[in-house]
Amino acid sequence: MNLQIRAKDITLTDNTKDHIGNAVEAFKKYSLDITSIDCVIAAEKKGVMVEFNIKVAHANPVIITQHDEDLDAAIDLAVERATKALRRLHERVVSHGAESLKDLEVVDA
């Protein structure tokens, strides 16, 4: 999993980068084939915007955008929303992919 953090018009501290890195590590528990995560943090007129673009192999990307006045609050809310979306995707994959064509047994009549 490749993590890229970009900041626009804002300076990120090492603590903020570690906070994002630790939160993204929790995404691994869903056993999805996450190829890359792009995190964009931008300053706005009223606060900040945090965007996660999570690319999952064999699925549409999960894009989460969160606006807030506080940077840490925006990161936490975006991570929470991304966790919920990844959990739903994991449940969909597990429930629909219970049996594949390869696993079916051929019965000769």
C-alpha positions as CSV (number, residue, x, y, z in Angstrom):
1,M,0.0,0.0,0.0
2,N,1.4,3.3,-1.1
3,L,0.5,6.4,0.9
4,Q,1.0,9.9,-0.5
5,I,0.3,13.0,1.5
6,R,0.1,16.4,-0.2
7,A,-0.5,19.8,1.4
8,K,-1.8,22.9,-0.3
9,D,-1.3,26.2,1.4
10,I,-0.7,24.6,4.7
11,T,2.4,23.3,6.5
12,L,2.1,19.8,7.9
13,T,4.0,18.8,11.1
14,D,5.5,15.4,11.7
15,N,2.8,14.7,14.2
16,T,0.1,15.3,11.6
17,K,1.8,13.0,9.1
18,D,2.2,10.3,11.8
19,H,-1.5,10.7,12.7
20,I,-2.5,10.1,9.1
21,G,-0.1,7.2,8.7
22,N,-1.4,5.4,11.8
23,A,-5.0,5.9,10.8
24,V,-4.3,4.5,7.3
25,E,-2.6,1.5,8.8
26,A,-6.0,0.6,10.3
27,F,-7.4,0.2,6.8
28,K,-5.4,-3.0,6.4
29,K,-7.7,-5.0,8.7
30,Y,-10.4,-5.1,6.0
31,S,-8.3,-7.4,3.8
32,L,-8.9,-5.4,0.7
33,D,-6.3,-5.1,-2.0
34,I,-5.6,-1.3,-1.4
35,T,-3.1,-0.3,-4.0
36,S,-2.6,3.4,-3.0
37,I,-4.0,6.1,-0.8
38,D,-3.7,9.8,-1.8
39,C,-4.3,12.3,1.0
40,V,-4.8,15.9,0.1
41,I,-4.9,18.5,2.8
42,A,-5.8,22.1,1.7
43,A,-6.4,25.3,3.5
44,E,-9.7,27.0,2.7
45,K,-11.3,30.3,3.7
46,K,-13.0,28.7,6.7
47,G,-10.8,25.9,7.9
48,V,-9.3,23.0,6.0
49,M,-10.3,20.3,3.6
50,V,-9.0,16.7,3.9
51,E,-9.5,14.3,1.0
52,F,-8.7,10.6,0.8
53,N,-8.6,8.9,-2.5
54,I,-8.3,5.2,-1.8
55,K,-7.7,3.0,-4.8
56,V,-8.8,-0.6,-4.4
57,A,-7.9,-3.3,-6.9
58,H,-10.9,-4.6,-8.8
59,A,-13.2,-2.0,-7.4
60,N,-14.1,1.7,-7.8
61,P,-11.9,4.1,-5.8
62,V,-13.3,5.3,-2.5
63,I,-13.1,9.1,-2.3
64,I,-13.8,10.8,1.0
65,T,-13.8,14.6,1.3
66,Q,-14.2,16.3,4.7
67,H,-14.3,20.0,5.5
68,D,-13.8,21.3,9.1
69,E,-12.4,24.3,10.9
70,D,-9.9,22.1,12.8
71,L,-7.3,20.0,11.0
72,D,-7.2,17.2,13.5
73,A,-11.0,17.0,13.6
74,A,-11.2,17.0,9.8
75,I,-8.6,14.1,9.6
76,D,-10.5,12.1,12.3
77,L,-13.9,12.6,10.6
78,A,-12.4,11.7,7.2
79,V,-10.8,8.5,8.6
80,E,-14.0,7.5,10.3
81,R,-16.0,7.9,7.0
82,A,-13.3,6.1,5.0
83,T,-13.4,3.2,7.6
84,K,-17.1,3.0,7.2
85,A,-16.9,2.9,3.4
86,L,-14.1,0.3,3.4
87,R,-16.1,-1.9,5.9
88,R,-19.1,-1.8,3.6
89,L,-17.0,-2.7,0.6
90,H,-15.4,-5.6,2.6
91,E,-18.9,-6.9,3.6
92,R,-20.1,-6.6,0.0
93,V,-17.1,-8.5,-1.3
94,V,-17.3,-11.2,1.3
95,S,-21.1,-11.8,1.0
96,H,-21.2,-11.7,-2.8
97,G,-17.9,-13.6,-3.3
98,A,-18.8,-16.5,-1.1
99,E,-18.6,-18.9,-3.9
100,S,-16.8,-18.5,-7.2
101,L,-17.2,-20.5,-10.4
102,K,-13.9,-22.2,-9.7
103,D,-15.2,-23.5,-6.4
104,L,-18.3,-25.1,-7.9
105,E,-18.3,-28.8,-8.3
106,V,-19.2,-30.3,-11.7
107,V,-21.6,-33.2,-11.4
108,D,-21.7,-35.8,-14.2
109,A,-25.1,-37.1,-14.9
